[in-house]
Amino acid sequence: MCFGRCTRCIGFKLLILALLSIVANILLYFPNGETRFASEHHLSKYVECLHGILGGGLLVLIPAAVFIGLHNDDCCGCFGHENCGKSCAMLSSVLAAFVGILGSGYCIIISALGLSHGPYCYTHVERNWIYPFTESSGGYLFEYNKWSKCQEPQNIVQWNVTLFSILLVVGGIEFILCFIQIINGILGGVCSIVACCGAVLW
């Protein structure tokens, strides 16, 4: 198995996902493309956690850059002493993957909470800005007839549900890829060490 090539492939996928996460989080700040709700602080507290920008974005870009930077195209890289150092590179990628695990995990948790609590919006019944779906524990997601409770911003429920769902899925995929890289990095590092030690003995 070419562990180095697999690592770089994961890196490119994480790069795309991290950028998607950042864009989705930025869009949460501008319901219907309007900026006034952000400036007036009429957004969900979970939007302001920056889980897509920091968690699923910047913290995932770190391992993505590390994985893409690995030039271990030689399967196990053990045809001589000159490649023995590649085992250290593979093992170091495991540390970078843990950073990605933390970032994507944060993105998953905040996205799940954002979906569960629902949007922060203005309702005509209470005539105030509230979280009208907090007590439903996410049940509102399947009760479309109740979404009209939110008068401002318009279509805020659909906006939040769509973007938080995207961030939840993106964070989940990032988490899985980073976990795969932990296994890949450990196997690749151990393979390189064993093969290189064998080369030294020969």
N, C-alpha and C positions, 0 to 999 in steps of 0.2 A: 504493500500500500504506500502511495506517495503522500506522506503526512504533510509535507511542506506545501504541496499543491492544494490539498484539501484546506489547509489553513488560509491560504491566500484567497481561495474561493469564498470561504466564510467571511473573510474580511471585506470583500467587495459587496456581499449581500448585506452585511451589517452597515456598511457605508450608505447604501440606498435606503435602508430602513431608518437609520438615524436621521437622515435628511427629511424623510417623510414624516417622522415623529415631530421634528422641529416645526415643519410647515403646519401640521395639524394643530399643534399647540398655539401657534401664532394666530391661526384662524379662530380659535376659541375666544380670543380677545376681541374679535370684531364681528359680532353677530350681524348677519345680513350685510356685512361690509361696512357697518357703521362704527365710528370711533367713540361716540359720545358716552356709551355705556361703560367703556373702560375708564374714561376720564372722570366719570361720575361715580366710579367704584360700584357699579351695579352689575357685577359679575359674580359667579359662584366662587366661593373661597377655594375650591379645588382647581379652578382655572389658574389662580394666582400661585399655585404650588410649583409651577414651571416643570411639571413632571415630564412633559414631552420635550422641552428644551434642554433641561439639565439631565434628567434621568435617562429617557429613551434617546436623547440627542447627544449632548456633549460627552457624557460618561460612556456612551457606546462608541462614539467616534474614536476614543482612545484605543480600545482593543482593535477596532477596525484598521486604524493606521498601523498598529503593531503587526497585525496579521498580514496586511498587504505588503509591509516592508520586509517580510521574511523572504529571503531568496534561496529557500531550500527546495530547489526543483529536482534535486537528485534524491531518489527514493532512499530514505534513511541516510543518505549522504555519507556512506562509509566505504569508499573505495580506497581510502588512504588516510594518513594522519591529518592531512590538511582540512578535512571535513569534519573532524571529530568535534569541533566547537559548535557545530550546528545542533547538537543535542541540547546545549545550553539555551540556544535560541528557542527551540521548541518548548522546553520546560519554562522559559520566561514568559512564553505566550499564555501559559496557564494562569499566571498572575494577572495578566491583562484581561483574560477571560473572566476572572473573578470581579474585576471592576465593572465589566459589562453586565454581569449577573446582578450586581448591586443596582446599577442604573436602570436596567430593564425591570427589575423587581419593584423598584420605586414607582416606575411608570405604570406597572400593572395594578399596584395597590391603590394609587390615587385615581386612576381611571375607573376602577371598580367602585370606589367610594363616590366618585362624581356621578356615575350612573345610578347608584343606589339612592343617593340623596336627592337627585334631580336638580333642575336649574333654579337659579335665584331670579325671580321675576316679579313684575307688578301685577297684582290681581285686583279686579274691580270689587270683589266681595269684601276683602279686607281693606281695600284702598291703601295698600302698602306694599313695599318690596319684601317678599318672604320666600321661604322654601316650601311651596305648597305640597310637595310630594314626599317630604322627609319621612313621615310616619308609615308610608306605604312599603318601605324597605325594598324598593325596586319594583313593586307590583304595578306601578303606574306605566311601566314600559309596555305592558300588554293591554292597558286600558286607554286606548286612543281617544275615546270620547271625553276624557278628562284633561287632555292636553290643552284644550281651549281655555283652561283656567288662567294660563299665563297670557296676559294681554301685551305686555312689553318685556323684552324685545319681541317682535313678531316672529313666530315660528322658532322660538328659542328652544323648545323641547326637542324638535327635530334636529336643530343645529347641534345641541349638546349631545344628544344620543348618538348621532352619526359620528361626530368627531371623537367623543370619548370611547366609542366602540372601536374606531380605527386605532386609537392609541392603545387600547387594551389588546387588540390583536397583534399590533406591531410589537408591543412590549413582550407579548408571549412568544412570538417568533424569535425575537432577539435573545430572550432568555434561553430558549431551546438551542439556538445556534452557539451561544457562549458555553452552554453545558456540553454540547458536542465537542467544542474545541478543547475543553478541559480534558476530556477523555482522549481526544486526538493528540493533544500536546504531550500528555503523560506517556501514551503509547509510542509516539514518535521519538520522544526524548530517551525513553528506555531502550527502544530499538537501536537508536544511534549509538548509545553508550555500549550496549552489548556487542554490536557489530564492530565498533571501533576498537574495543578492547581485544576482540578476536583478531583484528588487523594488526594490532600492536604485537600480539603473541606470535603471529606469523612472521 
